[in-house]
Amino acid sequence: YSLLFTGVLVFIYLFRGFSINSLKPKGKMKIDILTVLFIFLVFLSAASSLIPSLSIKYVFFYLNAFILMFIIAKEADTKERIQSLISLFLIGVSITGLYGLYQKIIGVPVNASYVDMRINAGMFGRVFSTMENPNNFGELLILALPFFIAFILNEKNPKKRLFYCAASIPVVISLVFTGTRSAWISFVIGIFVFICLKNIRALPIFILLGVVGFIALPFVSPAVYRRILTIFNPNDASTSYRGLILDTVWPMIDDYGLFGVGLGTDVFKKICSTYFQFTKNNVVHSHNLYIQIWVEMGIFSLLLFLGTIYRTLKGLYFIVDKGVNTELKNLAIASISSLLSIFVMAFADYVWFYPRILLIFWAIMGLTFAIISVGKREIV
């Protein structure tokens, strides 16, 4: 559906261009050169895939995401347009949060494949809303929540500010009941960074509230409290399973680390099945974005992606440090917090496995390029 949606969006975009008799871009394309090079290697990895037929559908997934990123970066050329796009995104995420609450109320069966029941006695069913998997849902929520904070800070109208406060509540509650520990940790780190960049003097309050909340948690929700404690339990099956996955995947890196096996988890899974499996079942993906990029696309793609991360965060920080518009600075802080959250979570999960998250991630990248461009223009 996302592919169809973006196809319609591109058609409308091009039709509008023809209708005004102008195919010439209004301004310079605002995508970082390292990102462009990374995109080139993504498609090159499909062309050079060990099993090209298995990479074809992933070409469309990535093409879908990159087109959306380019359109957003090109068209969101004012602060107002940027905020309008983000507002639509936040409303959509709030709706998924409401559906997550609905799932919690009616009850979600406990899926033993998501939870190690030996050390999670009394665990609740993990909500997933429209995202098919609680980890995917957690990824969506941590990408969105920093922007809720920015909108609450930016909004001058008390009624609209109250609206965004209310809209964020189901998102926060749903994040808790995804039971996704990597999302929890990543969210806390993201909010920590948000506070440091916005007003570091508020950091002691944040820490105090965190400590008080943790002390109260066993009385408010014992299941969530026990779930948090499993983060530090070396016997947790999901943690040890990720270690076994890396043991399985590492020989692939030795053999194909230079150029990769080819785009997509289907190719990865097929090639990986020819190696010794330290896990009970064949490995589907590496549960780590950076390892997955390395194995699928090669070391040069990984280095370019890491360079993209650095350059993007550096550009956003420049707006935070030198920017003259407070609202844009808040959006830049939210972007840093959002991206850092997902980049931290990416150490424990392959966050691009679900095509919708892949699409949303690159859409947010498009927004960050727009924020950087508009912010720099206002500084000059």
N, C-alpha and C positions, 0 to 999 in steps of 0.2 A: 504493500500500500504506500509506503514511503517513497518507493521508486516512482509509482504512478503520480503521487502528489508532486514530486519534484519535476517530473516530466511536464505536467500541466503548468507548473510555475514557470519553467523555462519557456514554454510555448507562449504564455502570456507576456513574459518579459521580452521575448524577441518580437512578438506581434506589436507590442507597444513601441518598440524601437522602430519598426517599419512604419507604424502609423504616424509617427512624428517625423518621418523621413530623415532619421539620423541613426546611423550605425556607429558613429564615432563616439568613443567613450567621453563622458563629461570631464573626466580628470584622470589623473594617473591611477593605475591599478595599485591597490594598497596592500598587496600580499607580499610578505617577506620573501626574498630570493631563496633562502634555505627551504622554506615551505614549498616553493615551486619545484626546486630540485628534488625534494622528498617525493612530491606527487609524481614526478617523472619516473623515479625509481620504483614507486608502487606499481605503475603500469608496466614498467620494464620487467619486474619480477613475475608478472602474469605472462608476459610474452616468452620469458625464458624458463617458465615453470617446468619441473620434471614431468608433470602430468597436466598439460595445458587445458584439457577438457574440464578438469576439476577446478580450475581457476577462473573460468569464464564468468560465473555468476557473481564472484567477488569483484570483478572489474566493474560491474554495474552498481554494486553496493558502494564502492569507493567513488565511482564517477558521480553517483547521486549525491554523496556527501560533499565532494569537492565543488560541484556546481553550485550547490546551495551556499557554501562558504563564499565563493566568488561573488554571487549575486548579493549576498548580505553586505560583504565588504565594499562592494561597488555602490550600492544604493543607499546604505545607511550613512549618508554623508552629512548629517546634522545631528545634534544632540537629541532633538525631538524625535527624529526617525529611529535613532538607536533605542530611546526609551520606549517608543511605541512597540517595537519588535520584542523587546525584553518583557514588556507588560503582557503581551499576548502569550509569550512563553510561560510566564509565571501563573497566569490564569489557568492555562492547560495543566501545568504541574499541580496546581491546587486541586483541580478536579480529580486528577489521579490520586492525590492524597485523600480526598473525600471517599473515593472508592476503596482505598486501602483501609480507612476507618470502618467502612461498611463491612469489609471482609473480616475485620477484627471483631465486630459486633456479632455477626452471624456465625463466626467461627471458621477457621481454616484448619483442615486436617494436618497433623504433624507429619511431615515428609522425612522419613529416616535418612534419605540420601542427602538432606540438607543439614542434619544435626547428628552429632555423636550422642546417642541417647544414654550411653554409659555414664557420661559426666554432665548431662543436661536433663536430669530428672525433673519432670513437671514442666518441660519446655512448651511454650505456646506454639501454635501453628504460625509460621512466618508469612506475613502478608506480602503480596507481589503486585496487587492492583492490575493494571493492564500490561505489565511488562514480563509476564510468564515466569519470572524467577525473582526471588527476593533480592539477590545480589544485583541484578539489573535494575531493580526498582531503587535500591540504595544508591546506585551510581547516579541515576537521574536526580534524586533528591539532593545529594550533596553538590551536584552541579548547579542546582537552582537556588538553594537556601541563601548563599551570600548575596544574591541579587535582591531577594526579599528585604534583606537588611538595608541594602543601598537605597531601595525605593522608599522604605519607611523613613530613612534619614533625609532623602531628597524631597519628599512630598510636603508641600506647604499647606495644602488643603487638609484640615483635620479629618474630614469624612473619608477622603481617599487614603489618608495615612492609616486610619482605623480599618479600612477595607483590606489593605495589604497586611496589616497585623493579623486580622482574622483569617485571611487567605493562607498565611504561613503556618497557622496552628495545625491543620490536618497534615501538612507536610512534615512538620517536626515529629508529631505523634506517629505518623506512618514510618518515619525513619527508625524510630525506636522499635517498632513492631515488625520491621523487616528482619530483625535479629542478625543483621549483617555487621559483624564486629569490625571488619576492615572499613566499612562505611562510617561507623561510629568514630573510630580513631581518626580517620581522614577528616571528618567533619570538625572534630575538636581542634585538630591542627590548623585547618582552614580558618576557623573562627579566631583562634589564637593569633594567626597572622593578620587577620582583618583588624583586630583590636590594636595590635602593635603598630600597624600602618595608620590607623585612624586616630587613635588617642592612647598612647602607651600608658598614660597615667590611670586608665581604667583597667589595666591588666590585673592589679591586686583584687579588684572587685570580681572580675571574671574567675580568678583562681579560687576566691573565697566561696563564690556561688557553686563552683564545681565541687569543692570539698563538702559543702553542706548538702548538695544534691546527692553525692555518693553515699554519705552517711545515712541520708533519709531513704535511699533507694530500696534497701531490704524490706522496709515497712510499706513502701508504696507499691513496688513490683518485685517480689522475690525472684521471679523467673528471669527478669531482665538482669537483676543483680548477679544471679548465678551464671548467666550467659556472659557477663562482663568478666567474671572471675576465670572463665575458661580460657580467656586470652593468655593468661599466664600459666596455663596447664600444659606441660610438655607432652602429656598423654592424649591430648585431643586429636582425634582421628583426622580432622580436616587439615590441621597443621602438619602432622606427619605425612599425610598424603601428598601435600605440596612438595615436601622434600623428596619423596619417592618419584614424583613427576620430574623434578629437576635431574635426578639420577638417571632417569630414562632418556631425557631430552639432550643431556650434555654430549653424548656421543654423536648426536646429529649435528650439533654445533661444530664439533671437531671435523666432521666430514663436509658440511655444507655451510659453514659459518661465513664464508667469504661472499657468496652470492645468493644464498638461501635456496630452499627447496621449491619455492613458488608461492604465489599469492593464495591465501585462504586456508582455513583450518581443515578443509577436506583433503588437500594435498598433504598438509602436515600430518593428519591422522593416518593417511595411507602409507606414507614413508616411515612414520614412527612405528607402525605396526611391524615393520621388518626388523626392528631392534628389540633387544631384550627388555621386557616389561617388568619393572620393579613393582608396578601396581597390579591389582587383581584384574582390572579391565584395561583395554587399550586406551591410551591417553588421547583425549580429544583436543586439548590445547594445553599450554604450559602454565596457565594460571598466573601469568606475568606478562604484561604488555611489552616490556622491553625485550625479554627473551623471545617472545613470539615474533616481534618485528625482526629480530636478528635471525631466527630460524627461517622465517618465511621469505624475507626480502634481502638478507645479508647485512654485513657489518656496516657498509657504507650508508644504507638506509637508516640503521639505528643511530649512527653518528649525526646524520642530517636531522633526524627527529629530535635528538637531544639538543642540537644546535637551534632548532626551531623553538623548543621549550625555552632555552636560555634567552634567545633574542626577543621572544614574545614577552616574557616576564620582565626583561630589561626595559622594553619599550613601555610597558604598562607602569613600571616603577618611575620612569621618567615623567609620566603624566602626574603621578601621585606627588612626586617631589617638586616639579617645576610648574605644574598646571595652575591656571588662573581661575578655572571654573570649578566650584566646589562639587556640583552635581556630577560632572565628568570625573573628577577625582574619586568620588565615592564609587562610581561605576568601575573605574580602573581598579580600585581596591577590591571590589567584589569579584572582578575578573581574575585577579591574582589569587584570591582566596578559593574561588571555584576551581581554577585550573590546578592549583597546588593540591587541593583535596583529591581530585581525580588522579593526579600523578602519584600521590602517595598510595591511594588504593590500588593503582596499577601494579604495585609491587606484589600484591597478593591475589589479584584477579586480572584476567585478560579482558579489559573493559571494553574492547571493540568487538567482542564475540557476538553480541546481540546487535543486529543492524541498526535498530532505532537509536541505541546509545552512540554508535559510530556516527550516525547522522547528526545527533544533537551535539556531540563533542565538536564536530567540524563547523556546525552552525555557530556555536559559541566562539570558536576560533575566528570566524568571520566577524562576529561582533567585536572581539578584542582588537582585530586589525582596524575596524572602523573607529573604535574608541581612541586608539593610538593616533590615527590619522586626524580625526577631528580635534583631539586634544593638542596635538602639535601645531595645527593650524591656528588655534586660538592663542597659543603661546607666542607665535610669531606675530 
